[in-house]
Amino acid sequence: MEADGSFDPFRHIVVSVANVICAMCFGRRYSHDDQELVNLVNLSDEFGRVIASGNPADFIPAFRILPNRNMRAFIGISNRFNTFIQNIVTDHYRSFDKSNIRDITDSLIEHCQDKKVDENANIHISDEKIVSIVNDLFGAGFDTISSALSWCLMYLVSHPDIQKKIHQVLDEHVGRERSPRLSDRPSLPYVEAFILEIFRHSSFVPFTIPHCTTKDTALNGFYIPKDTCIFVNQWQVNHDPSLWKDPSTFSPERFLNAEGTGINKAESEKVMLFGLGKRRCIGESVGRSEVFLFLAVLLQRLEFRSLPGQKLDLTPEYGLTMKHKRCQLSASLRYRHGADSEE
């Protein structure tokens, strides 16, 4: 903003969120201009575009024998990402110290080594599992969170009255002398309701990732054969008129209790974003917490606006996670910390 008065919110959110998951999984943070981090972000963006194009061979197996540019791209991106994770895991094995667990990767190595002692497990198999788990955690904790936060800013700019109300509740319940904490969530139901309505109204993860039936199954009278590819249509659930009053209207208030002092649990549990049942996203708790903290910290300090004459386009672009069209926003500090806070 200091350069030209505006910025691309998605670019900065993506790098910040990537740094959080890197710190959790790899025990390190990167400069926002670090080429390794930029390459990682770009790789994830490539992966999203390839996935969005679809692959008919997923549903018509005979197509697998035909030349497929998207499949080659998918395999290439997957191999590059797996190599990146494999190198990090290998470095962790070299420097592993059981008395100093630095991150999730170290914790997984410790678990696998303990299992080897107990069950004579093969360390090579354990290594493959670690790469797979870290890969899943990074993917789930990166794209979903950055998309959620980016949509939050778009809706805030489109609904300045809602942004103003969030500013008010943050000033009232958190103040300006410290940063928001997870322990503030119970006293900030309006912020929580706003996040829930973002999840519901945007439904930026319209379908769950594909799962597969492990046996012949009957569900509500429907027969589903073994090895059938299954998706949950989360967008439909989140916009079902039989579940929601005026589902096309963006209204955080729908999730507040009658007194407006807490979340209506029955309503909040209807929102679908992280899947359903035993196979729902294992990172849901971390994801919800991260979105809350990022949003609360940003709005405690900043006010976001669209540029004069700019009409924001909230039409989603289809993908594994649906994103809004890239745009420029402006922001201003609501106050300053320290001695100049009275300016």
C-alpha positions in Angstrom: 0.0 0.0 0.0 2.9 2.4 0.7 3.9 2.0 -3.0 0.6 2.5 -4.8 -2.2 2.8 -2.2 -3.7 -0.6 -2.8 -2.8 -4.3 -2.6 -3.9 -7.7 -3.8 -5.3 -9.3 -0.6 -5.1 -12.9 -1.8 -1.4 -12.7 -2.5 -0.6 -11.6 1.0 -3.1 -13.9 2.7 -1.7 -17.0 0.8 1.9 -16.3 1.9 0.9 -15.6 5.5 -1.2 -18.8 5.8 1.5 -20.8 4.1 3.9 -19.6 6.7 1.7 -20.7 9.5 1.4 -24.3 8.2 5.1 -24.3 7.4 5.8 -23.4 11.0 3.5 -26.1 12.3 4.7 -28.9 10.0 8.3 -27.9 9.2 9.3 -25.8 12.2 10.3 -22.8 10.2 9.0 -19.6 8.8 10.0 -17.9 5.5 10.4 -14.4 4.4 7.5 -13.3 2.2 9.9 -13.0 -0.7 11.7 -16.3 -0.1 11.8 -18.1 -3.4 11.2 -21.5 -1.9 8.0 -20.3 -0.3 6.9 -18.5 -3.5 7.5 -21.7 -5.5 5.5 -23.7 -3.0 2.6 -21.2 -3.2 2.7 -21.3 -7.0 2.8 -25.1 -7.0 -0.4 -25.1 -4.9 -2.0 -22.7 -7.3 -1.1 -24.9 -10.3 -2.5 -27.9 -8.5 -5.8 -26.1 -8.0 -6.1 -25.1 -11.6 -5.4 -28.7 -12.8 -7.9 -30.2 -10.4 -10.6 -27.7 -11.5 -10.4 -28.9 -15.1 -11.6 -32.4 -14.0 -10.5 -35.8 -15.3 -13.1 -38.0 -17.1 -11.0 -41.1 -16.3 -12.0 -40.8 -12.7 -15.5 -41.9 -13.8 -14.9 -43.7 -17.1 -11.8 -45.9 -16.4 -11.3 -46.8 -20.0 -10.2 -43.2 -20.7 -7.0 -43.8 -18.7 -5.4 -45.3 -21.8 -5.9 -42.1 -23.8 -3.4 -39.3 -23.9 -4.4 -36.7 -21.2 -2.5 -33.5 -20.7 -4.2 -32.7 -17.4 -3.3 -36.1 -16.0 0.3 -35.6 -17.0 0.3 -32.2 -15.3 -1.4 -33.6 -12.2 1.2 -36.3 -11.9 4.0 -33.9 -12.4 2.8 -31.4 -9.8 2.2 -34.2 -7.3 5.7 -35.6 -7.8 7.2 -32.1 -7.4 5.3 -31.5 -4.2 6.1 -35.0 -2.8 9.8 -34.4 -3.5 9.6 -31.1 -1.6 8.0 -32.8 1.4 10.4 -35.8 1.1 13.4 -33.6 1.3 12.1 -31.9 4.4 11.3 -35.2 6.1 14.8 -36.5 5.2 16.4 -33.4 6.8 14.3 -33.9 9.9 15.5 -37.5 10.2 19.1 -36.3 10.0 18.6 -33.8 12.8 16.0 -35.6 14.8 16.4 -35.3 18.6 13.8 -37.1 20.7 14.4 -34.7 23.5 13.7 -31.7 21.3 10.5 -32.2 19.2 10.3 -29.1 17.0 7.2 -29.6 14.9 4.6 -32.0 13.6 7.1 -33.8 11.4 9.4 -34.5 14.4 6.3 -35.7 16.3 5.4 -38.2 13.6 9.0 -39.4 13.4 9.0 -40.0 17.1 5.7 -41.9 16.9 7.0 -44.1 14.1 10.2 -44.9 15.9 8.3 -45.8 19.0 6.1 -48.0 16.9 9.1 -49.7 15.3 10.5 -50.6 18.8 7.1 -52.0 19.8 6.1 -53.7 16.6 9.3 -54.1 14.6 7.8 -51.9 11.9 9.7 -51.1 8.7 11.2 -47.6 8.9 10.9 -47.2 5.1 7.1 -47.7 5.3 6.9 -45.3 8.2 8.8 -42.7 6.2 6.3 -43.0 3.3 3.5 -42.5 5.8 5.0 -39.4 7.2 5.4 -37.8 3.8 1.8 -38.7 3.0 0.4 -37.3 6.3 2.5 -34.0 6.1 1.4 -33.6 2.5 -2.3 -33.9 3.6 -1.9 -31.5 6.5 -0.2 -28.9 4.4 -2.7 -29.2 1.6 -5.7 -29.0 3.9 -4.3 -26.3 6.1 -3.2 -24.0 3.3 -5.7 -23.6 0.4 -8.8 -23.9 2.5 -7.7 -21.3 5.1 -6.4 -18.8 2.6 -9.6 -19.1 0.5 -11.7 -18.6 3.6 -9.8 -15.4 4.7 -9.8 -14.0 1.2 -13.6 -14.4 1.0 -13.9 -12.8 4.4 -12.3 -9.6 3.2 -14.4 -9.5 0.1 -17.6 -9.8 2.1 -16.4 -7.2 4.6 -15.7 -4.7 1.9 -19.1 -5.5 0.2 -20.9 -5.1 3.6 -19.3 -2.2 5.4 -22.0 -2.2 8.1 -21.0 -5.7 9.1 -17.3 -4.7 9.1 -18.2 -1.7 11.4 -20.1 -4.0 13.8 -17.1 -6.4 14.0 -14.8 -3.4 14.8 -17.2 -2.4 17.6 -17.4 -5.8 19.2 -13.6 -6.2 19.0 -13.1 -2.8 20.6 -15.6 -3.7 23.4 -14.5 -7.2 24.2 -10.7 -7.2 23.3 -9.7 -3.6 23.3 -6.6 -2.1 21.7 -3.9 -2.9 24.2 -3.4 -6.6 23.2 -4.0 -8.9 20.3 -7.1 -11.2 20.1 -6.6 -14.7 21.5 -8.5 -18.0 21.0 -9.8 -17.5 24.5 -11.8 -14.5 23.2 -14.0 -16.6 20.9 -16.8 -17.2 23.5 -17.1 -13.4 24.0 -17.1 -12.6 20.2 -20.2 -14.5 18.9 -20.8 -12.0 16.2 -17.3 -12.7 14.7 -18.0 -16.4 14.9 -21.4 -15.9 13.3 -19.8 -13.9 10.5 -17.3 -16.8 9.8 -20.1 -19.3 9.8 -22.1 -17.3 7.3 -19.0 -17.0 5.1 -18.7 -20.8 5.1 -22.4 -21.2 4.3 -23.0 -18.4 1.8 -19.9 -18.7 -0.2 -19.6 -22.5 0.1 -16.2 -22.1 -1.4 -15.6 -25.8 -1.0 -18.7 -26.9 -3.0 -17.9 -30.6 -2.9 -15.8 -32.7 -0.5 -12.7 -34.4 -1.9 -13.7 -37.7 -3.5 -14.1 -40.7 -1.2 -14.8 -44.3 -2.2 -17.1 -47.0 -0.8 -15.2 -49.9 0.7 -18.2 -52.3 0.4 -21.7 -52.5 -1.1 -23.7 -49.9 0.8 -27.3 -48.9 1.2 -28.1 -45.3 2.2 -31.6 -43.9 2.6 -32.9 -46.6 0.2 -30.2 -46.0 -2.4 -27.9 -48.8 -3.4 -24.2 -47.8 -3.7 -21.8 -50.5 -5.1 -18.4 -51.1 -3.7 -15.6 -48.8 -5.1 -18.1 -46.1 -6.1 -16.6 -42.6 -6.1 -18.6 -40.4 -3.6 -18.8 -36.7 -3.2 -20.8 -34.7 -0.6 -22.6 -31.7 -2.3 -21.9 -29.2 0.4 -23.1 -26.2 -1.6 -26.6 -27.7 -1.9 -26.9 -28.4 1.8 -25.7 -24.8 2.6 -28.3 -23.3 0.3 -31.2 -25.7 0.9 -34.4 -23.6 1.4 -35.8 -26.3 3.6 -32.9 -25.8 6.0 -32.3 -22.1 5.8 -34.5 -19.0 5.8 -33.7 -16.8 2.8 -30.5 -18.8 1.9 -29.4 -16.4 -0.8 -29.3 -13.5 1.8 -26.0 -12.9 3.6 -26.9 -12.6 7.3 -24.5 -13.5 10.2 -27.4 -12.9 12.6 -29.0 -16.2 11.6 -26.4 -18.0 13.7 -26.9 -15.9 16.9 -29.1 -17.1 19.7 -32.3 -15.2 20.6 -30.4 -12.8 23.0 -27.6 -12.3 20.5 -25.0 -13.3 23.2 -23.9 -16.6 21.8 -24.1 -19.0 18.8 -27.2 -21.1 18.1 -25.6 -24.5 18.1 -28.4 -26.2 16.1 -28.0 -23.7 13.3 -24.2 -23.7 13.3 -24.1 -27.5 13.0 -26.0 -27.4 9.7 -23.1 -25.6 7.9 -21.0 -27.9 5.8 -17.5 -27.1 4.8 -15.2 -29.8 6.3 -17.1 -32.8 5.2 -19.3 -35.2 7.0 -19.1 -38.2 9.3 -16.0 -40.1 10.3 -14.0 -39.1 7.2 -14.5 -35.3 7.7 -11.4 -33.2 7.6 -9.1 -33.9 10.6 -7.9 -30.3 10.5 -11.3 -28.8 11.1 -10.5 -27.6 14.7 -7.2 -26.0 13.7 -8.8 -24.5 10.6 -11.6 -22.8 12.4 -9.2 -21.5 15.1 -6.9 -20.1 12.4 -9.6 -18.3 10.5 -10.8 -16.7 13.7 -7.4 -15.5 14.8 -6.4 -14.2 11.4 -9.7 -12.3 11.0 -9.8 -10.9 14.5 -6.2 -9.7 14.4 -6.7 -8.1 11.0 -9.9 -6.3 11.9 -8.7 -5.2 15.3 -6.1 -3.1 13.5 -7.4 -2.4 10.0 -10.4 -1.2 8.0 -10.7 -2.5 4.5 -12.3 -0.8 1.5 -12.7 -1.2 -2.2 -11.1 1.3 -4.5 -13.2 4.2 -5.7 -15.3 3.3 -8.8 -14.4 -0.4 -8.5 -17.2 -2.9 -8.5 -16.3 -6.1 -6.7 -17.2 -9.3 -8.5 -18.2 -12.0 -6.0 -18.9 -14.6 -8.7 -16.8 -17.6 -7.8 -14.3 -19.2 -10.1 -14.7 -23.0 -10.1 -12.0 -25.1 -8.6 -11.2 -27.6 -5.8 -11.8 -24.5 -3.7 -13.8 -21.7 -5.4 -12.0 -18.4 -5.4 -13.2 -14.9 -6.2 -11.7 -12.9 -9.0 -8.4 -11.2 -8.1 -8.8 -7.5 -7.2 -7.2 -4.6 -5.5 -8.3 -3.4 -2.0 -7.2 -0.5 0.2 -6.8 -0.6 4.0 -6.1 1.9 6.7 -4.9 1.6 10.3 -7.7 2.1 12.8 -5.2 3.1 15.5 -1.5 2.8 16.3 0.2 1.0 19.2 2.5 2.8 21.6 3.1 6.4 22.2 1.5 7.6 19.0 -1.8 5.8 19.7 -3.7 9.1 20.3 -3.0 10.4 16.8 
